[in-house]
Amino acid sequence: MGIPFEIDDNTNAAIVIQNYDNKNAYDKEDLNFINLIIQDIAILINERTKELKIKVCQRYLHKLLFLKRNYRIKNQLLHELLL
């Protein structure tokens, strides 16, 4: 029995369970239960991915602001030297 593992509408993997002794060991209720677990895991992965993207954007913004400040200071020094 296998259930696709989807994140952002993309199938990234599958959760598969199998009983070699009894082909009928799992029923529709088991499938529904596993599906609920997979949905919860997918939500957690999506949220964590968003958090990481936000952190990367924040770091990038801080670097840009740092560069902007340094550029402004250099321009001021150059302007003062030329006067």
C-alpha positions as CSV (number, residue, x, y, z in Angstrom):
1,M,0.0,0.0,0.0
2,G,1.5,3.3,-1.0
3,I,0.5,6.9,-0.6
4,P,2.2,9.8,-2.6
5,F,3.9,12.4,-0.5
6,E,3.1,15.8,-2.0
7,I,4.6,19.2,-1.1
8,D,3.4,22.3,-3.0
9,D,1.4,20.1,-5.4
10,N,4.6,18.1,-6.3
11,T,4.9,14.5,-5.6
12,N,8.3,14.2,-3.9
13,A,8.1,10.7,-2.5
14,A,5.8,8.0,-1.3
15,I,5.1,6.3,2.0
16,V,4.8,2.6,1.4
17,I,3.8,-0.1,3.9
18,Q,3.7,-3.8,3.1
19,N,3.1,-7.0,4.9
20,Y,4.8,-10.0,3.2
21,D,2.8,-12.5,5.1
22,N,-0.7,-11.1,4.6
23,K,-1.6,-9.1,1.5
24,N,-4.9,-8.0,3.1
25,A,-3.2,-6.8,6.4
26,Y,-4.1,-3.1,5.7
27,D,-7.6,-1.7,4.8
28,K,-9.0,1.6,3.8
29,E,-9.1,2.8,7.4
30,D,-5.3,2.2,7.6
31,L,-4.9,4.1,4.3
32,N,-6.8,7.0,5.6
33,F,-4.8,7.1,8.8
34,I,-1.5,7.1,6.9
35,N,-2.8,9.8,4.6
36,L,-3.6,12.0,7.6
37,I,-0.1,11.5,9.0
38,I,1.5,12.4,5.6
39,Q,-0.6,15.5,5.3
40,D,0.6,16.7,8.7
41,I,4.2,16.0,7.8
42,A,3.8,17.8,4.5
43,I,2.4,20.9,6.3
44,L,5.4,20.9,8.7
45,I,7.8,20.6,5.8
46,N,6.1,23.5,4.0
47,E,6.2,25.7,7.0
48,R,9.8,24.9,7.7
49,T,10.7,25.6,4.1
50,K,8.9,29.0,4.3
51,E,10.8,29.8,7.5
52,L,14.1,29.1,5.9
53,K,13.3,31.2,2.8
54,I,12.3,34.1,5.1
55,K,15.6,33.8,7.0
56,V,17.6,33.8,3.7
57,C,15.7,36.9,2.5
58,Q,16.4,38.6,5.9
59,R,20.1,37.9,5.6
60,Y,20.2,39.2,2.1
61,L,18.3,42.3,3.1
62,H,20.8,42.9,6.0
63,K,23.7,42.5,3.6
64,L,22.2,45.0,1.1
65,L,21.5,47.5,3.9
66,F,25.1,47.1,5.1
67,L,26.5,47.6,1.6
68,K,24.2,50.6,1.1
69,R,25.5,52.2,4.4
70,N,29.1,51.6,3.5
71,Y,28.6,52.9,0.0
72,R,27.0,56.1,1.4
73,I,30.0,56.5,3.8
74,K,32.5,56.0,1.0
75,N,30.7,58.6,-1.1
76,Q,30.7,61.1,1.7
77,L,34.4,60.6,2.3
78,L,35.2,60.9,-1.4
79,H,33.0,64.1,-1.6
80,E,34.9,65.6,1.5
81,L,38.3,64.7,-0.1
82,L,37.4,66.4,-3.3
83,L,36.3,69.7,-1.6
